[in-house]
Amino acid sequence: MKILITYDSFFGNTQKIAKAIKDGFGSSHSIIFENVSNIKNEQLTVVDLLIVGSPTRGFRPSPNTSSFLKKITIKGLVNTKVAAFDTRLHLDSIKKSALKFIVDTGGYAAKPIAKQLIRKGGELIVPPEGFFVTGEEGPLKEDEIERAKNWAVFIEKNLKPE
């Protein structure tokens, strides 16, 4: 199976999660690992699985991730399985109740990414996932790298046989 794992990252945390996801897949796959800024639409036509990750910025994906998603043609992901993830602050780490409410209400990047991928014809094979950072710039919370590898195993189990 040909897999494209693409991400945007401000402080390196989302890139680390994307790399851990890559490392979590078995060696029987052909994996392309690339920043969203470097992906061309032509690359999407030859992948079986597209995984898109972004840091959460203002309750949504980063501008680079949003731009990447907008450039995908309307039916550009037909016959492509898709998954989405983000990096985010855990609600428990937000001290101010008003800010916690705003973050809880506003949401995170993974769900809007998944919706866009579905709109472009992709088949979402697992629910969108969030990986936690300890502050706006990180670092990642303990065990998030291992959790990302396990998420890749979960994705692999949800892939239908060819």
Backbone bond lengths (Angstrom), bond angles and torsions (degrees), N, CA, C in turn:
res aa  C-N    CA-C-N  psi(-1)  N-CA   C-N-CA  omega(-1)  CA-C   N-CA-C  phi
1 M - - - 1.441 - - 1.527 108.99 -
2 K 1.327 115.64 139.34 1.460 120.89 178.28 1.529 108.76 -97.87
3 I 1.323 116.05 123.32 1.463 122.98 -174.50 1.524 109.34 -120.65
4 L 1.325 115.74 135.53 1.462 121.68 172.86 1.518 107.32 -115.34
5 I 1.334 115.75 119.24 1.460 122.22 174.56 1.521 106.29 -109.19
6 T 1.317 115.58 114.91 1.453 120.00 -178.01 1.528 110.07 -126.35
7 Y 1.307 116.14 149.39 1.464 121.37 -170.68 1.519 109.97 -153.85
8 D 1.310 115.33 163.52 1.455 122.34 165.36 1.524 105.10 -124.13
9 S 1.328 117.12 152.89 1.455 119.82 -176.86 1.520 109.69 -153.93
10 F 1.329 116.53 132.03 1.466 120.91 177.67 1.522 111.91 -92.50
11 F 1.310 117.07 -44.17 1.458 121.82 -174.67 1.526 112.73 -117.74
12 G 1.345 117.12 10.03 1.461 121.86 177.02 1.522 115.05 93.24
13 N 1.323 117.98 -9.74 1.465 120.49 -176.88 1.526 112.38 -68.98
14 T 1.328 117.14 -45.76 1.471 120.34 -179.57 1.524 110.08 -67.08
15 Q 1.312 117.41 -36.30 1.467 120.43 176.08 1.530 110.47 -63.00
16 K 1.314 117.73 -41.17 1.468 120.89 178.37 1.527 111.12 -62.72
17 I 1.329 116.87 -40.52 1.467 120.34 177.81 1.526 109.55 -65.60
18 A 1.319 117.15 -44.94 1.472 120.50 178.92 1.531 110.85 -58.89
19 K 1.314 116.57 -41.86 1.476 120.83 178.47 1.523 110.81 -64.48
20 A 1.334 116.92 -40.39 1.468 120.41 178.09 1.522 110.88 -64.64
21 I 1.328 117.06 -37.67 1.471 120.68 176.01 1.522 109.16 -62.25
22 K 1.317 116.02 -45.85 1.473 120.56 177.52 1.524 110.13 -56.36
23 D 1.320 116.29 -46.45 1.467 121.24 -178.39 1.533 112.46 -66.72
24 G 1.331 116.90 -23.06 1.454 121.14 -178.85 1.520 114.32 -77.37
25 F 1.331 116.52 -17.57 1.469 119.69 178.87 1.524 110.62 -79.44
26 G 1.307 115.18 149.53 1.456 120.40 176.27 1.518 111.24 -65.55
27 S 1.299 116.73 164.79 1.466 121.79 -175.84 1.526 113.58 -78.16
28 S 1.324 117.83 -2.20 1.461 119.67 -177.67 1.531 112.78 -81.20
29 H 1.327 117.62 -0.12 1.463 121.21 -177.63 1.526 110.74 -104.70
30 S 1.325 114.55 152.12 1.458 121.50 170.49 1.524 106.26 -95.63
31 I 1.338 117.14 115.43 1.468 120.79 -173.56 1.522 111.08 -117.18
32 I 1.322 114.47 128.12 1.460 122.32 172.00 1.522 105.78 -102.48
33 F 1.321 116.80 129.82 1.465 123.58 -177.18 1.519 106.83 -123.48
34 E 1.360 117.69 113.36 1.457 118.80 -170.58 1.522 111.83 -155.04
35 N 1.323 116.52 147.18 1.456 122.72 173.99 1.531 109.71 -65.61
36 V 1.337 117.78 143.56 1.472 121.50 -177.91 1.528 112.32 -57.10
37 S 1.307 117.71 -30.07 1.466 121.16 -178.87 1.526 112.67 -65.08
38 N 1.327 116.64 -20.41 1.466 120.76 -176.66 1.528 113.75 -101.63
39 I 1.327 118.36 0.71 1.459 121.49 -176.14 1.528 110.60 -87.72
40 K 1.313 115.81 134.87 1.468 123.20 175.58 1.527 108.35 -107.63
41 N 1.323 116.89 148.04 1.464 121.27 -179.00 1.533 112.42 -55.49
42 E 1.311 117.36 -32.59 1.470 120.63 -179.41 1.535 111.05 -60.61
43 Q 1.319 116.55 -32.79 1.462 120.37 179.77 1.524 111.76 -64.81
44 L 1.312 117.08 -27.89 1.460 121.28 -177.13 1.522 112.35 -72.32
45 T 1.321 116.87 -21.83 1.465 120.00 -176.65 1.529 112.51 -77.02
46 V 1.312 117.63 -11.22 1.471 119.83 -176.66 1.523 113.32 -115.46
47 V 1.334 117.34 11.98 1.469 119.13 179.19 1.527 110.46 -108.11
48 D 1.320 114.56 148.51 1.461 120.92 177.03 1.525 111.42 -92.76
49 L 1.331 116.27 -28.37 1.457 122.30 -178.63 1.520 108.90 -137.27
50 L 1.333 115.44 128.15 1.462 122.54 176.59 1.522 108.41 -116.55
51 I 1.334 116.02 124.28 1.465 121.90 176.64 1.524 107.26 -117.05
52 V 1.332 116.28 124.10 1.463 121.43 -177.18 1.519 109.13 -119.07
53 G 1.347 115.53 131.07 1.456 121.16 178.80 1.513 112.16 -129.90
54 S 1.324 115.07 149.07 1.458 120.81 -178.92 1.518 110.08 -151.89
55 P 1.330 116.62 149.68 1.459 117.79 167.37 1.531 107.83 -69.87
56 T 1.305 116.88 151.57 1.461 120.97 174.90 1.524 107.65 -82.87
57 R 1.311 115.27 123.75 1.465 121.58 179.79 1.517 107.80 -129.94
58 G 1.321 117.51 112.43 1.457 120.06 -179.21 1.518 112.30 60.19
59 F 1.329 116.33 41.22 1.471 124.12 177.19 1.528 113.86 71.14
60 R 1.319 117.94 13.06 1.472 120.22 -178.56 1.525 110.19 -148.21
61 P 1.331 116.04 176.32 1.469 119.19 178.56 1.526 111.75 -64.10
62 S 1.319 115.53 160.57 1.460 121.07 176.92 1.530 110.08 -61.72
63 P 1.333 117.77 158.33 1.470 120.14 177.19 1.536 112.97 -56.42
64 N 1.336 118.01 -39.74 1.469 119.80 178.74 1.524 111.83 -63.89
65 T 1.329 116.61 -40.36 1.464 120.21 178.44 1.525 110.12 -66.34
66 S 1.319 117.37 -44.54 1.469 121.31 178.72 1.522 110.98 -60.07
67 S 1.321 116.43 -42.31 1.471 120.98 178.40 1.529 110.66 -62.44
68 F 1.312 117.07 -44.52 1.468 122.09 177.43 1.529 110.39 -57.62
69 L 1.323 116.83 -47.35 1.462 121.16 -177.72 1.530 111.44 -64.82
70 K 1.324 117.45 -39.04 1.469 121.27 179.39 1.524 111.71 -64.68
71 K 1.322 117.10 -32.29 1.469 120.88 -177.66 1.528 113.54 -75.60
72 I 1.324 117.64 -14.95 1.463 120.08 177.87 1.524 107.87 -71.29
73 T 1.316 117.15 130.11 1.462 120.63 -179.00 1.526 110.45 -65.28
74 I 1.323 116.07 160.08 1.467 122.38 -174.71 1.522 112.67 -51.60
75 K 1.280 119.92 -46.24 1.473 122.72 179.73 1.530 110.82 -106.98
76 G 1.321 115.97 23.10 1.455 121.25 -175.06 1.516 115.87 -66.23
77 L 1.343 117.27 -15.05 1.465 119.75 -178.15 1.532 113.17 -117.67
78 V 1.336 116.27 15.17 1.463 119.46 176.50 1.530 108.26 -59.28
79 N 1.325 116.49 137.09 1.471 123.80 -177.37 1.525 113.02 69.10
80 T 1.326 116.94 18.03 1.464 121.41 177.69 1.528 108.61 -117.56
81 K 1.304 115.18 129.81 1.461 119.98 174.07 1.530 107.34 -80.86
82 V 1.332 116.76 145.55 1.459 120.17 -175.98 1.527 111.03 -136.58
83 A 1.337 114.51 155.72 1.464 122.65 174.40 1.524 107.39 -148.73
84 A 1.331 115.86 154.03 1.465 120.96 -177.17 1.527 110.41 -136.44
85 F 1.338 114.87 144.62 1.460 120.21 176.07 1.519 109.90 -144.47
86 D 1.318 114.90 163.59 1.459 119.91 174.54 1.521 109.57 -142.83
87 T 1.322 114.89 170.39 1.459 121.53 167.25 1.516 105.65 -111.35
88 R 1.350 115.11 144.45 1.462 120.57 -171.46 1.515 111.17 -158.32
89 L 1.308 114.37 161.93 1.464 120.85 170.02 1.523 108.32 -78.01
90 H 1.298 116.99 140.63 1.461 121.25 174.18 1.528 107.76 -77.37
91 L 1.322 116.87 136.88 1.469 120.05 -179.04 1.523 112.30 -53.47
92 D 1.323 117.57 -35.96 1.469 120.49 -178.93 1.526 113.19 -65.08
93 S 1.338 116.48 -20.38 1.467 119.12 -179.12 1.531 112.50 -86.25
94 I 1.329 116.83 -7.39 1.465 120.90 179.03 1.526 107.89 -90.98
95 K 1.320 115.69 119.62 1.469 120.95 -172.98 1.525 113.50 -80.60
96 K 1.316 117.82 -40.40 1.469 121.19 -175.43 1.529 109.89 -79.45
97 S 1.322 116.36 125.46 1.467 120.73 -175.72 1.530 112.10 -63.88
98 A 1.324 117.62 -35.81 1.467 119.95 179.11 1.526 110.52 -64.63
99 L 1.331 116.71 -43.79 1.465 120.68 178.71 1.528 110.49 -67.12
100 K 1.315 116.60 -38.77 1.464 121.11 177.83 1.533 109.93 -60.00
101 F 1.326 116.68 -42.90 1.463 121.59 178.74 1.532 110.25 -62.71
102 I 1.339 116.71 -44.51 1.463 121.14 -179.25 1.527 110.48 -61.96
103 V 1.331 116.83 -45.07 1.467 120.83 -179.93 1.530 110.05 -65.16
104 D 1.320 116.53 -43.78 1.467 121.01 179.95 1.523 110.98 -62.40
105 T 1.316 117.10 -38.68 1.467 122.05 -179.97 1.524 111.20 -76.47
106 G 1.336 116.81 -41.73 1.465 121.25 -176.08 1.510 113.56 -70.30
107 G 1.313 116.97 -34.20 1.453 120.90 177.99 1.516 113.61 90.36
108 Y 1.305 113.57 -167.93 1.464 122.47 -175.04 1.524 109.89 -129.69
109 A 1.310 117.54 177.63 1.463 122.68 -172.35 1.527 114.97 -76.58
110 A 1.326 119.17 -31.27 1.467 120.88 -170.74 1.525 113.43 -61.19
111 K 1.321 116.80 -41.65 1.471 119.28 -177.65 1.539 111.70 -65.42
112 P 1.338 119.90 -47.16 1.473 118.95 176.10 1.536 112.92 -62.28
113 I 1.333 117.61 -34.66 1.462 120.11 176.36 1.530 108.98 -61.62
114 A 1.318 116.59 -48.56 1.471 120.81 -179.46 1.528 110.76 -59.13
115 K 1.323 117.19 -43.30 1.470 120.35 179.46 1.522 111.46 -60.61
116 Q 1.316 116.45 -41.91 1.472 119.98 178.45 1.529 111.18 -64.94
117 L 1.320 116.69 -42.23 1.460 120.28 179.85 1.531 110.64 -62.63
118 I 1.320 116.99 -39.44 1.466 121.18 177.40 1.528 109.98 -66.61
119 R 1.326 117.55 -42.99 1.476 121.26 178.31 1.523 111.95 -58.46
120 K 1.312 116.27 -29.94 1.468 120.58 -179.50 1.529 111.99 -87.09
121 G 1.338 116.77 5.90 1.457 120.93 175.04 1.511 115.07 103.88
122 G 1.327 118.30 -1.72 1.464 121.44 -178.07 1.518 112.35 -71.62
123 E 1.329 115.38 154.10 1.462 122.45 177.01 1.525 108.30 -104.06
124 L 1.325 116.76 107.46 1.460 121.77 -179.68 1.527 108.77 -70.11
125 I 1.334 116.88 121.77 1.468 119.83 -174.35 1.526 113.55 -104.22
126 V 1.323 118.08 -14.86 1.463 122.57 174.93 1.531 107.52 -144.33
127 P 1.326 117.93 154.78 1.469 119.22 177.08 1.534 111.05 -63.05
128 P 1.332 117.03 150.95 1.465 119.93 176.10 1.534 109.76 -57.20
129 E 1.338 115.24 146.41 1.469 120.26 -175.21 1.520 110.60 -125.06
130 G 1.335 115.56 147.32 1.457 121.90 176.06 1.511 110.79 -118.98
131 F 1.333 115.96 138.94 1.467 122.70 177.26 1.519 107.13 -117.96
132 F 1.321 115.95 140.72 1.457 121.01 -165.77 1.529 114.31 -99.22
133 V 1.334 112.98 139.44 1.459 122.24 172.03 1.522 107.46 -111.41
134 T 1.332 116.46 158.80 1.471 120.40 -176.59 1.525 112.62 -89.31
135 G 1.315 117.27 -15.35 1.465 122.04 178.78 1.510 108.28 -158.12
136 E 1.320 117.07 175.11 1.462 120.44 -176.74 1.528 112.29 -53.51
137 E 1.335 116.99 -38.20 1.460 120.89 -179.68 1.526 112.37 -99.03
138 G 1.314 117.60 3.26 1.450 120.49 -178.25 1.501 109.50 98.79
139 P 1.300 116.33 -165.80 1.463 128.27 5.69 1.530 111.18 -79.74
140 L 1.328 114.65 179.98 1.455 120.21 175.09 1.525 109.58 -63.88
141 K 1.320 115.43 147.58 1.465 118.88 173.78 1.523 108.76 -66.03
142 E 1.302 114.76 153.75 1.462 120.99 179.11 1.535 109.81 -55.97
143 D 1.291 116.85 140.46 1.470 125.24 177.06 1.525 115.08 76.57
144 E 1.332 119.06 1.41 1.469 119.56 179.60 1.528 111.96 -69.25
145 I 1.322 118.03 -33.40 1.468 120.61 177.46 1.533 109.21 -62.71
146 E 1.304 116.84 -45.82 1.472 120.60 178.98 1.529 110.65 -65.26
147 R 1.320 116.79 -38.62 1.465 120.48 178.51 1.530 110.70 -64.17
148 A 1.336 116.71 -37.12 1.470 120.76 177.80 1.533 110.81 -65.92
149 K 1.320 117.39 -41.21 1.470 120.28 176.52 1.527 110.10 -61.92
150 N 1.321 116.49 -41.71 1.462 120.85 178.33 1.525 111.82 -65.81
151 W 1.326 117.03 -33.03 1.460 120.62 177.19 1.528 109.77 -64.38
152 A 1.327 116.51 -38.73 1.471 120.19 176.50 1.528 110.52 -61.50
153 V 1.311 116.88 -41.06 1.475 121.06 177.41 1.528 109.40 -62.38
154 F 1.330 117.00 -41.82 1.458 122.32 177.44 1.530 110.62 -61.39
155 I 1.325 116.95 -44.22 1.465 121.09 177.55 1.525 109.61 -60.07
156 E 1.312 115.95 -47.57 1.461 121.34 -178.46 1.537 111.02 -57.61
157 K 1.316 117.01 -39.20 1.473 120.81 179.00 1.527 111.30 -68.25
158 N 1.339 117.14 -26.02 1.460 120.79 -178.84 1.528 114.04 -89.98
159 L 1.320 116.46 -2.53 1.455 119.61 176.50 1.522 108.57 -75.63
160 K 1.303 115.79 131.54 1.458 119.01 178.46 1.528 108.16 -77.23
161 P 1.325 117.15 144.89 1.458 119.40 178.39 1.526 110.53 -59.27
162 E 1.294 114.89 143.58 1.483 120.57 -179.87 1.505 110.90 -66.85
